[in-house]
Amino acid sequence: MPMTLSPQNQDAIAVFQQGSYVAVKELFDEHYTVLIDFATQLILNKSEAHHIVQETFIKLFQMRDRFNREADIKAFLFITVRNICFAYIRSENKKGSDQDVTWYQQSLKTTARYDAETLRNQALDDMQRQVQALPETEQRVFALLFCDQLTIPAVAGQLALTPVTVTQLRIKAIALLRENLIAADLFSIPLFIYFVAVYSGL
């Protein structure tokens, strides 16, 4: 029986807090499409909406130990998507609204493939190699933030960079990793979220 984050399944919150891939996949199945529609209505850019929602899920699973109720998880998802969308609207680097999102259909097919644990573990190894292929600075920032789980100010201090620069490098590292995984036919949205937010820090 699939896990659902509902009052009828009290163990589900514990599984979520442990950072299980099953929890990522369940939340993706339940909320991703609705959140994409919500974000697209706000920013009129479906491609960027995908990136915003993926970033929101990454933030959620990095903070998973703070959540004890399904209602709080759902509220966090919608509030965070809204806040990132508003920041996007205020930014001066908005991209056009007609970007291609054909990779999303590829991702759905890839996701089904990774229901098998053996293939999923192999893909995670491949994703780790893709991180090691990132440019040196982006790779270092990714490792410190997601593997060592340091804060942005701590990474800035260690690398003698400003927090703004670290944030920009974080965004660039995630974007490059996503692009490379799509090109390699390895990109699955829930597995990508799991890899960045959970697996890299194990």
C-alpha positions in Angstrom: 0.0 0.0 0.0 1.5 3.4 -1.0 2.3 5.8 1.8 0.2 8.9 2.1 0.7 11.8 4.4 -2.7 11.7 6.0 -4.0 11.4 9.6 -4.8 7.8 8.9 -1.2 7.0 8.5 0.7 8.5 11.4 3.9 6.7 10.4 4.0 8.8 7.2 5.2 11.9 9.0 8.1 9.9 10.5 9.0 8.6 7.1 8.8 12.1 5.7 11.1 13.4 8.5 13.6 10.6 7.7 13.8 11.9 4.1 12.5 8.8 2.4 12.4 8.8 -1.4 8.9 7.4 -1.0 7.9 10.5 0.8 9.3 12.7 -1.9 7.5 10.8 -4.6 4.2 10.8 -2.7 4.3 14.6 -2.1 5.4 15.1 -5.7 2.4 13.1 -7.0 0.0 14.9 -4.7 1.1 18.5 -5.0 3.5 19.1 -7.9 0.9 19.7 -10.7 -1.3 21.9 -8.5 1.8 24.0 -7.4 2.9 24.4 -11.1 -0.6 25.8 -12.0 -0.5 28.1 -9.0 3.0 29.4 -9.8 2.2 29.8 -13.5 -0.8 31.9 -12.7 1.4 34.2 -10.7 4.4 34.6 -13.0 3.0 33.6 -16.4 6.1 31.5 -17.1 5.6 27.7 -16.9 9.2 26.8 -17.4 10.3 29.0 -14.5 7.3 27.8 -12.5 8.8 24.2 -12.6 12.1 25.6 -11.2 10.4 27.5 -8.5 8.3 24.4 -7.4 11.4 22.2 -7.4 13.3 24.7 -5.3 10.3 24.7 -2.9 10.4 21.0 -2.5 14.2 21.1 -2.0 13.7 23.7 0.8 10.9 21.5 2.3 13.0 18.4 2.6 16.0 20.3 3.9 13.8 21.5 6.7 11.8 18.3 7.1 12.5 17.8 10.8 10.5 21.0 11.6 7.2 19.6 10.3 4.9 17.3 12.3 1.6 17.7 10.5 0.4 17.3 6.9 -1.4 20.7 7.0 1.9 22.4 7.9 3.7 20.7 5.0 1.0 21.8 2.5 1.0 25.4 3.9 4.7 25.6 3.6 4.6 24.4 -0.1 2.1 27.0 -1.2 3.5 29.9 0.9 7.0 29.3 -0.3 6.0 29.0 -3.9 4.1 32.3 -3.6 7.0 34.0 -2.0 9.5 32.9 -4.6 7.1 33.9 -7.3 6.8 37.4 -5.8 10.6 37.6 -5.7 10.7 36.5 -9.3 8.2 39.2 -10.3 10.3 41.9 -8.5 13.5 40.7 -10.1 15.1 42.3 -13.1 16.1 39.0 -14.7 12.7 37.6 -15.7 12.8 35.3 -18.6 10.2 35.0 -21.4 7.0 33.0 -20.9 7.3 30.8 -23.9 10.2 28.6 -22.9 10.1 24.9 -23.9 9.1 22.5 -21.2 9.2 19.3 -23.2 11.7 17.9 -20.8 8.9 17.6 -18.3 7.3 14.7 -20.2 10.8 13.0 -20.4 11.0 13.4 -16.6 7.7 11.7 -16.0 8.9 8.6 -18.1 12.2 8.6 -16.2 10.4 8.8 -12.8 8.5 5.6 -13.5 11.8 3.9 -14.3 13.1 4.7 -10.9 10.4 2.9 -9.0 12.8 0.0 -9.1 15.3 0.5 -6.3 18.3 -1.0 -8.2 17.8 1.5 -11.1 17.2 4.3 -8.6 20.4 3.6 -6.8 22.3 3.4 -10.1 20.8 6.8 -11.1 21.9 8.3 -7.8 25.4 7.2 -8.5 25.2 8.7 -11.9 23.9 12.0 -10.5 26.8 12.1 -8.1 29.2 11.9 -11.0 27.2 14.8 -12.7 27.9 16.9 -9.6 31.6 16.1 -9.9 31.5 17.4 -13.5 30.2 20.8 -12.5 32.5 23.8 -12.7 34.9 23.9 -9.7 33.3 26.8 -7.9 29.7 25.6 -8.4 30.7 22.1 -7.4 32.4 23.4 -4.2 29.3 25.5 -3.2 27.0 22.5 -3.9 29.1 20.3 -1.7 29.2 22.7 1.2 25.5 23.5 1.1 24.0 20.1 0.3 26.6 17.5 1.3 28.1 19.3 4.4 24.8 21.1 5.0 26.4 24.4 5.9 24.3 27.6 5.9 24.8 30.2 3.1 26.6 32.6 5.6 28.9 29.8 6.7 29.8 28.9 3.1 30.3 32.6 2.3 32.8 32.8 5.2 34.6 29.7 4.2 35.0 30.7 0.6 35.6 34.4 1.2 32.5 35.3 -0.9 29.4 37.4 -0.2 26.2 35.6 0.8 24.6 37.0 -2.4 27.4 35.4 -4.5 26.9 32.1 -2.7 23.2 32.2 -3.4 23.8 32.9 -7.1 26.3 30.1 -7.3 23.8 27.8 -5.6 21.1 28.6 -8.1 23.6 28.2 -11.0 24.8 24.8 -9.6 21.2 23.4 -9.4 20.3 24.8 -12.8 23.5 23.3 -14.4 22.9 19.9 -12.7 19.3 19.9 -13.9 20.3 20.7 -17.5 23.0 18.0 -17.5 20.7 15.4 -16.1 18.1 16.2 -18.7 20.7 15.9 -21.5 21.8 12.6 -20.1 18.2 11.3 -19.8 18.6 10.9 -16.1 16.3 13.7 -14.9 13.4 12.7 -12.7 11.9 15.5 -10.7 11.3 13.6 -7.4 14.6 11.8 -7.7 16.3 15.2 -8.3 14.7 16.7 -5.3 15.6 13.7 -3.2 19.2 13.8 -4.4 19.8 17.5 -3.7 17.9 17.8 -0.4 18.5 14.4 1.2 20.8 11.9 -0.5 23.8 14.4 -0.9 23.8 14.9 2.8 23.7 11.3 3.9 
